[in-house]
Amino acid sequence: LTAKDIDFTTEEIFAPQPVVDISKCRYCSVCSQHCPEKAIQFNRFVPSVTLIVSRCVACGKCMRYCTRNGIRMQEKLSGTIKQSHNGEHSFIAGQLPGSGDFQMPLIKAMIERLSSASVILCDSGPGTGSQVRAGVSAMDAALLVIEPLMGWETDLDMLLDFLEEFNIPAGIILNRVNLNLPVIDEIKLYCIKHAVPFLGAVPNIDLQEEKKPFSWKIRAVDLLPEVTQIWS
């Protein structure tokens, strides 16, 4: 079954985005102090105001707390939601327009449309940015797929601290790794120390060397016993 075999309904998601009137701004930073995502930043040395669109959740607090009436909200397209059903399974996907900076309202709208009675699988990008935090915070468990590069321990510390904020259990999978590297034993010891399940490793295959097609996938059904272990 591919995306071409599924009929999707389409819904555009609009949300209010802040617009700052610089002529009224006295750079007091009150709006920034009340922004839950720190999406508004000031530079008092070279007076300027910057809206980090990718962090904005369209809550309107910046406009509400501005003492100069220097902020208005303008409706912007955050993205498009595509939904479909196939038997017992439901599919929901978000599509960003253009540069796709105004992502948070789209992510919020997608989360609101999830069924609490369903098992939900969410594929999230790397890091712990606002978009990732918003998506992962609605999940019950996380699979951390990492590459054992330099600084892996610091990255894992950051990710696990982030998940602990939301009380989300996690398991670790290594991706694109030489199975003979000693770092695998180091990561296994890290998992034992932090009481995090080690769920396996995806081998790094050199397709040029192999001279043949190769496909390696982690199927959700294959990981069900391990996911159950994470929850228990």
KOLPA-121990 format. One line per 8 residues: number of its first residue (from 0); for each residue x, y, z of C-alpha. Coordinates in steps of 0.02 Angstrom, whole numbers, plus 50000, padded with zeros to 5 digits. Each point is the difference from the previous one (the first is absolute). Layout:
N
NUM = X/Y/Z; ...
//
This chain:
232
0 = 50000/50000/50000; 50071/50169/49948; 49942/50180/50017; 49935/49990/49821; 49877/49864/50052; 49921/50107/50137; 49869/50137/49979; 50040/50147/50114
8 = 49889/50142/50056; 50086/50169/50004; 49981/50140/50127; 50094/50165/50004; 50057/50060/50172; 50007/50188/50029; 50061/50082/50160; 50035/50179/50059
16 = 50181/50051/49982; 50069/50154/50093; 50048/50153/49900; 50102/50130/50095; 49978/50185/49961; 50177/50064/50027; 49940/50182/50003; 49907/49965/50162
24 = 50129/49885/50082; 50107/50068/50142; 50097/49837/50019; 49939/49966/50177; 49999/49811/49966; 49837/49973/50096; 49928/49900/49856; 50155/49891/49995
32 = 49988/49966/50187; 49822/49934/49979; 50037/49895/49845; 49998/49817/50054; 50117/49949/49859; 50117/50152/50001; 49951/50031/49820; 50028/50188/50014
40 = 50178/50061/50025; 50070/50175/50025; 50165/50084/49965; 50011/50161/50102; 50175/50043/49938; 49937/50010/49820; 49815/50027/50036; 49907/49861/49912
48 = 49866/49870/50029; 50008/49826/49923; 49857/49875/49992; 50064/49822/49991; 49853/49933/49901; 50046/49818/50023; 49974/50016/50189; 49837/50098/49995
56 = 49848/49904/50065; 49875/50139/49955; 49944/50022/50181; 49982/50190/49986; 50081/50037/50168; 50124/50120/49920; 49859/50108/49935; 49904/49989/50164
64 = 50146/50060/50107; 50071/50132/49882; 49984/50167/50091; 50009/50101/49838; 49871/49909/49894; 50144/49967/49883; 49957/49820/49955; 49857/49938/49893
72 = 49956/49823/49948; 49988/49956/49816; 49925/49837/49936; 50132/49893/49915; 49995/49829/49919; 50095/49880/50113; 49976/49850/49888; 49884/49866/49935
80 = 49938/49846/50092; 49966/49843/49899; 49898/49862/50081; 49941/49829/49945; 49936/49833/50067; 50044/49827/49938; 49911/49863/50095; 50051/50014/50183
88 = 50140/50123/49963; 49992/50188/49989; 50130/50110/49916; 50034/50183/50034; 50138/50103/49921; 50049/50182/50001; 50061/50092/49845; 50089/50166/50019
96 = 49984/50141/49874; 50149/50092/49925; 50140/50019/50127; 49892/49915/50132; 50061/50104/50147; 49829/50019/50085; 49990/49818/50054; 49938/50001/50179
104 = 49814/50035/49965; 50000/49859/49872; 50078/49879/50124; 49876/50053/50135; 49854/49974/49880; 50063/49827/49955; 50016/49950/50183; 49822/50059/50034
112 = 49938/49882/49864; 50083/49845/50073; 49891/49869/50082; 50044/49968/50181; 49932/49823/49983; 50124/49955/49862; 50181/49944/49996; 50088/50149/49921
120 = 50166/49992/49909; 50083/50169/49973; 50157/50021/49894; 50092/50153/50063; 50155/50089/49939; 50165/50007/50095; 50040/50114/50146; 49895/50077/50137
128 = 49933/50154/49912; 49827/50073/50029; 49922/49897/49861; 50071/49837/50067; 49950/50043/50179; 49822/50038/49945; 49980/49836/49908; 50088/49887/50125
136 = 49908/50075/50149; 49840/49919/49935; 50077/49825/49992; 50006/49862/50131; 50173/49931/49958; 50150/50042/49892; 50125/49902/49896; 50163/50097/49987
144 = 50089/49956/49837; 50178/50066/50011; 50165/49984/49909; 50150/49965/50115; 50096/50155/49946; 50114/50107/50108; 49898/50080/50139; 49867/49863/50002
152 = 49997/49996/50191; 49965/50187/50012; 49863/49984/49870; 49919/49856/50093; 50009/50093/50166; 49909/50146/49919; 49868/49891/49919; 49964/49899/50157
160 = 49989/50158/50107; 49877/50069/49874; 49892/49843/50006; 50007/49996/50190; 49915/50171/50001; 49847/49918/49922; 50018/49836/50096; 50023/49905/49837
168 = 50094/49834/50006; 50124/49965/49860; 50102/49864/49917; 50157/50019/49894; 50038/49934/49825; 50169/50027/49915; 49993/50047/49817; 50130/49975/49862
176 = 50130/49922/50112; 50145/49880/49976; 49947/49855/50111; 50182/49966/50049; 50032/50172/50075; 50036/50005/50188; 49886/50152/50015; 49851/49882/49994
184 = 50054/49923/50166; 50024/50176/50070; 49822/50047/49951; 49932/49838/50073; 50085/50042/50165; 49926/50176/49989; 49827/49923/49978; 50024/49888/50152
192 = 50061/50147/50105; 49849/50106/49951; 49874/49856/50003; 49958/50025/49816; 49964/49848/49890; 50125/49969/49859; 49893/49940/49854; 50133/49955/49873
200 = 50106/50069/49859; 49974/50031/49814; 50159/49949/49906; 50089/50124/49887; 50002/49923/49827; 50115/50067/49864; 49893/49977/49844; 50147/50038/49885
208 = 50101/49860/50081; 49855/49878/50002; 49961/50032/49814; 49819/49950/50027; 49837/50078/50058; 49974/50001/50186; 49851/50043/50108; 49998/50000/50191
216 = 49848/50060/50094; 49944/49999/50181; 49819/49945/49997; 49888/50061/50141; 49930/49825/50023; 50176/49931/50027; 50026/50122/50143; 49837/49969/50091
224 = 50081/49892/50137; 50132/50134/50029; 49872/50141/49998; 49900/49903/50128; 50158/49989/50106; 50019/50191/49991; 49823/50027/50064; 50009/49869/50139
//
